[in-house]
């Protein structure tokens, strides 16, 4: 396992010219740029395991989580290794971003800023069919722990696919929540009902932001004809940030990227279409009147009613690609970003498709990093928001 380990240093504190390419408008490190670096690092690690005889592509991002906030400009260490491979064509690569330690010293736990896992797939460079890669040789207790964690993640992804709303109907609790929201919407539309629509409530279709852009060769992968996954992550993340900001009229703090897949490649010269939608707010609309049903986070965020200080906002980004000379679009992936905003805002689905998006997002919200969320809530101040990762 250790043979695939790789680490590199981003000398942001030492190189002002390099730092300038990583800064956002707030003077903090631009997360989109780090996402590009992480995907590139995943490729380096993958080729260290497979060699150059195969073509390796990003198949999925299993999760990206902010562990600790970066409060100052410093050198960053990006590191990773293959942590799960059993002889099939896919492999899991675990990565992290941390403050660069003193030479010869290990990274401290409190200095770890971002953790994530990528699933890479090896293909035959000619036929583009999957190619089996060598299984991992596990030698130490730590390697055994990482391998078992990767195996657990693999099984969890398989189980998640079986629970897809394309294969199963919503369960009883979810059906009750859908009916409760539909009933509330009907009450808002009834002119004889004194219940007025809250000013902080927005229909899901009203939150949509779209973009279209031509894919240029500067962002191609090492195989020269496809756009590399890190650039797609950067574009989808920044559109999701804009969507959450437009929805809440505030600057969102990034919490995590839920498991997301790359369904089809994006060729150089094609047109990439992105659509961002606020798919879920936590606590949901149904939990503001009664602090029980549907509340995934029963804490000071507002589960018991009244105005809440923070809202967790999940944004879904659908991506499609089209050749500039053809009309057919292909889906290239769906990405689920979670942000925290210092506003009391809620989203309301209307159509059946909206409700299915809402239910899927609710399920994902239950797996979001609650420890980070709780840590920000406990401060009950602006510090957690201002020092967090924005765009």
C-alpha positions in Angstrom: 0.0 0.0 0.0 2.8 2.4 0.9 4.3 2.2 -2.6 1.6 4.5 -4.0 2.1 7.2 -1.3 2.8 10.6 -2.6 3.1 14.0 -1.0 3.7 17.5 -2.3 4.1 21.0 -0.9 2.2 24.1 -2.1 4.6 26.9 -1.0 1.8 29.5 -0.7 3.5 31.4 2.1 6.9 31.5 0.3 5.7 32.3 -3.3 3.5 35.4 -3.6 3.0 34.8 -7.4 1.7 31.3 -6.7 -0.4 32.5 -3.8 -2.1 35.1 -6.1 -3.5 32.2 -8.2 -5.0 30.6 -5.1 -6.7 33.6 -3.5 -10.4 34.3 -3.6 -12.1 37.7 -3.3 -12.2 37.3 0.5 -8.4 36.9 0.8 -8.7 33.2 1.6 -7.5 30.1 -0.2 -9.8 29.4 -3.2 -11.3 26.0 -2.7 -11.9 25.4 -6.4 -8.2 25.6 -7.1 -7.5 23.0 -4.3 -10.2 20.7 -5.8 -8.3 20.8 -9.1 -5.0 19.9 -7.3 -6.7 17.1 -5.4 -8.0 15.4 -8.6 -4.5 15.8 -10.2 -2.9 14.3 -7.1 -5.4 11.4 -7.3 -4.2 10.7 -10.8 -0.5 10.8 -9.7 -1.2 8.3 -6.9 -3.2 6.1 -9.3 -0.5 5.9 -11.9 2.1 5.1 -9.1 -0.1 2.0 -8.5 -1.0 1.0 -12.0 2.0 2.2 -14.1 1.7 4.1 -17.4 0.4 1.2 -19.5 -3.3 1.9 -18.7 -5.5 5.0 -18.9 -6.8 6.1 -15.5 -9.8 8.4 -15.1 -11.8 9.8 -12.2 -15.0 7.8 -11.7 -16.4 9.3 -8.5 -15.7 11.6 -5.6 -16.8 9.7 -2.5 -16.7 12.7 -0.1 -14.8 15.9 0.5 -15.0 17.2 4.0 -13.6 20.3 5.7 -12.0 19.0 8.9 -10.6 22.3 10.3 -10.7 25.8 8.9 -7.6 27.5 7.5 -7.2 30.8 9.3 -4.0 32.0 7.8 -1.9 31.8 4.7 0.7 29.0 5.0 2.4 26.3 3.0 0.1 23.3 2.4 0.9 19.6 2.2 -1.1 17.5 -0.2 -0.7 13.8 0.3 -2.5 10.6 -0.6 -2.3 6.9 -1.4 -4.3 4.0 -2.7 -6.3 2.6 0.2 -8.5 0.0 -1.4 -8.0 -2.1 -4.5 -8.9 -5.8 -4.8 -8.0 -6.7 -8.3 -10.9 -5.0 -10.1 -10.6 -2.0 -12.4 -11.4 0.5 -9.7 -9.4 1.7 -6.7 -10.0 4.1 -3.9 -7.5 6.9 -3.2 -7.6 8.7 0.1 -6.2 12.3 0.1 -5.7 15.1 2.6 -4.7 18.7 2.7 -2.9 19.9 5.8 -0.7 22.7 7.0 2.9 21.8 5.9 4.7 20.4 9.0 8.2 21.2 10.1 10.6 19.1 8.2 10.9 15.6 9.7 7.7 16.0 11.8 4.4 14.3 11.1 1.2 16.2 10.4 -0.7 17.1 13.5 -4.4 16.1 13.6 -5.5 19.7 14.2 -3.6 20.8 11.1 -5.6 18.5 8.7 -7.8 20.9 6.7 -9.5 18.7 4.1 -10.0 14.9 3.7 -11.4 13.2 0.7 -11.6 10.0 -1.3 -11.6 9.6 -5.1 -12.5 6.4 -7.0 -10.3 6.0 -10.1 -10.9 3.5 -12.9 -8.2 2.0 -15.2 -9.1 1.6 -18.9 -7.4 0.1 -21.9 -6.0 3.1 -23.8 -7.2 1.6 -27.1 -10.5 -0.1 -26.5 -11.5 2.1 -23.5 -12.7 -1.1 -21.6 -12.0 -1.6 -17.9 -8.6 -3.2 -17.0 -7.9 -5.0 -13.8 -5.3 -3.4 -11.5 -3.1 -5.1 -9.0 -4.7 -5.7 -5.5 -3.1 -4.0 -2.5 -0.7 -5.8 -0.2 -1.6 -4.8 3.3 1.3 -5.1 5.8 0.8 -3.0 8.9 -2.1 -2.4 11.3 -2.6 1.2 10.0 -2.8 -0.1 6.4 -5.3 -2.8 7.6 -7.4 0.0 9.1 -7.3 2.1 5.9 -8.1 -1.0 3.8 -11.1 -1.9 6.0 -12.4 1.7 5.8 -12.1 1.6 2.0 -14.0 -1.7 2.0 -16.7 -0.2 4.2 -17.0 2.7 1.8 -17.3 0.4 -1.2 -20.1 -1.5 0.4 -21.9 1.7 1.5 -21.8 2.9 -2.1 -23.3 -0.3 -3.4 -26.1 -0.1 -0.7 -26.7 3.6 -1.7 -27.3 2.5 -5.3 -29.9 -0.1 -4.2 -31.8 2.6 -2.2 -32.0 4.9 -5.2 -35.4 6.6 -5.8 -35.2 5.2 -9.3 -35.5 1.7 -7.9 -37.5 2.3 -4.7 -40.4 4.5 -3.6 -40.1 6.9 -0.7 -40.6 5.2 2.7 -43.5 5.9 5.0 -41.8 8.7 6.8 -40.7 10.4 3.6 -44.2 10.0 2.1 -45.7 11.7 5.2 -43.2 14.6 4.9 -44.1 15.0 1.2 -47.8 15.1 2.0 -47.2 17.6 4.9 -45.4 19.9 2.5 -48.0 19.6 -0.2 -50.7 20.3 2.4 -48.8 23.4 3.6 -48.4 24.7 0.0 -52.2 24.2 -0.6 -52.8 26.2 2.5 -50.6 29.1 1.3 -52.6 29.1 -2.0 -56.0 29.2 -0.3 -57.2 32.8 -0.2 -59.6 31.9 2.7 -56.8 30.6 4.8 -55.0 33.2 7.1 -51.7 31.3 6.8 -49.4 33.5 4.7 -46.3 32.2 2.9 -43.2 33.0 4.9 -40.9 35.6 3.3 -37.9 33.3 3.8 -39.5 30.5 1.8 -38.5 30.0 -1.9 -39.8 27.5 -4.3 -37.1 25.1 -5.6 -37.5 26.1 -9.2 -36.8 29.8 -8.2 -33.4 28.9 -6.9 -32.0 27.5 -10.2 -28.8 29.0 -11.7 -27.5 27.8 -15.0 -24.2 28.2 -17.0 -22.9 27.1 -20.3 -19.2 27.2 -21.4 -17.0 25.8 -24.2 -14.4 23.4 -23.0 -10.9 24.6 -23.9 -7.8 22.5 -24.3 -5.9 24.2 -21.4 -7.9 22.0 -19.0 -7.5 18.7 -20.8 -6.2 15.6 -19.0 -3.0 13.9 -19.8 -4.6 11.9 -22.6 -5.1 15.3 -24.5 -8.7 14.9 -25.6 -10.9 15.0 -22.4 -11.4 17.7 -19.7 -9.9 16.5 -16.4 -12.2 15.9 -13.5 -10.7 18.6 -11.2 -11.8 21.3 -13.6 -15.4 20.0 -13.5 -15.3 20.0 -9.7 -14.1 23.6 -9.7 -16.8 24.7 -12.1 -19.6 22.9 -10.3 -18.5 24.0 -6.9 -18.3 27.7 -7.8 -21.8 27.6 -9.4 -23.1 25.8 -6.3 -21.6 28.6 -4.2 -23.3 31.2 -6.3 -26.6 29.4 -6.1 -26.4 29.1 -2.3 -25.4 32.8 -2.0 -28.2 33.9 -4.3 -30.7 31.8 -2.3 -29.7 33.1 1.1 -28.4 36.6 0.3 -25.3 35.8 2.4 -21.8 34.3 1.9 -22.0 30.5 2.4 -19.5 28.4 4.2 -18.6 25.1 2.5 -19.1 22.0 4.6 -18.8 19.0 2.3 -19.3 17.4 -1.1 -21.4 14.3 -0.9 -20.6 11.2 -3.0 -20.8 12.2 -6.6 -20.1 10.4 -9.9 -18.7 11.2 -13.3 -21.0 9.5 -15.7 -19.6 10.5 -19.1 -16.4 12.2 -20.3 -16.3 15.8 -21.4 -14.4 16.2 -24.7 -12.3 19.2 -25.5 -14.4 21.6 -27.7 -17.7 20.5 -26.3 -20.2 22.7 -24.5 -20.7 22.0 -20.8 -24.1 22.9 -19.3 -24.5 23.2 -15.6 -27.7 23.7 -13.5 -27.5 24.3 -9.8 -30.6 23.9 -7.6 -31.1 24.3 -3.9 -32.4 20.8 -3.2 -32.7 20.8 0.6 -32.5 23.0 3.7 -31.9 21.7 7.2 -34.1 21.9 9.3 -36.6 21.4 6.5 -39.8 23.4 6.1 -41.9 20.8 8.0 -39.8 21.1 11.2 -40.4 24.8 11.9 -44.0 24.3 13.1 -43.4 21.1 15.1 -39.9 20.4 16.2 -40.0 16.7 15.4 -40.8 15.5 11.9 -38.0 15.5 9.4 -35.4 17.4 11.5 -32.0 15.9 10.8 -30.3 18.3 13.2 -32.3 18.9 16.3 -30.2 21.7 17.8 -30.0 25.5 18.1 -30.3 25.7 14.3 -34.1 26.0 14.8 -35.7 22.5 15.1 -38.1 23.7 17.7 -39.6 26.7 15.8 -38.8 30.4 15.7 -36.1 32.2 13.8 -32.9 30.2 13.5 -29.4 31.7 13.2 -28.0 29.2 10.8 -29.3 27.0 8.0 -27.6 24.1 6.2 -28.2 24.4 2.5 -27.6 21.6 0.1 -27.1 22.4 -3.6 -27.4 19.9 -6.4 -25.5 20.6 -9.6 -26.6 18.6 -12.7 -24.0 18.6 -15.6 -24.6 17.8 -19.2 -22.3 17.9 -22.3 -23.1 18.5 -25.9 -21.0 18.5 -29.0 -21.1 22.0 -30.5 -22.3 20.6 -33.8 -25.0 18.2 -32.5 -28.2 18.6 -30.5 -28.0 15.6 -28.2 -26.9 16.2 -24.6 -25.3 13.5 -22.4 -25.4 13.6 -18.6 -21.8 13.9 -17.2 -22.5 13.8 -13.5 -24.5 15.1 -10.5 -22.7 16.8 -7.6 -24.1 17.5 -4.2 -22.5 20.4 -2.2 -23.5 21.3 1.4 -23.1 24.9 2.7 -23.8 26.7 6.0 -25.4 30.1 5.8 -26.1 32.6 8.6 -29.7 33.1 7.5 -33.1 31.6 8.3 -34.1 30.4 4.8 -36.1 27.4 3.4 -36.8 25.8 0.1 -40.1 24.3 -0.9 -40.5 21.7 -3.7 -43.6 21.8 -5.9 -43.6 19.2 -8.6 -43.2 15.4 -8.1 -39.7 15.7 -9.6 -38.9 18.4 -7.0 -40.1 16.2 -4.2 -37.9 13.3 -5.3 -34.9 15.6 -5.5 -35.8 16.8 -2.0 -36.1 13.3 -0.6 -32.7 12.3 -2.1 -31.1 15.4 -0.6 -32.6 14.7 2.8 -31.1 11.3 2.8 -27.7 12.8 1.9 -28.1 15.4 4.6 -28.2 12.7 7.3 -24.7 11.7 6.4 -23.2 15.2 6.3 -20.4 16.0 8.7 -22.4 16.9 11.8 -19.3 17.4 14.0 -18.2 20.4 12.0 -21.7 21.8 11.9 -22.1 21.4 15.7 -18.7 23.0 16.3 -19.8 26.1 14.3 -23.2 26.2 16.1 -21.6 26.1 19.5 -19.7 29.4 18.9 -23.0 31.2 18.3 -21.0 34.0 16.7 -19.8 35.1 13.3 -16.3 33.5 13.9 -17.3 30.1 12.5 -18.7 31.7 9.4 -16.0 34.3 8.7 -13.1 31.8 9.2 -14.7 29.0 7.2 -14.1 28.0 3.6 -16.2 30.1 1.2 -15.6 30.3 -2.5 
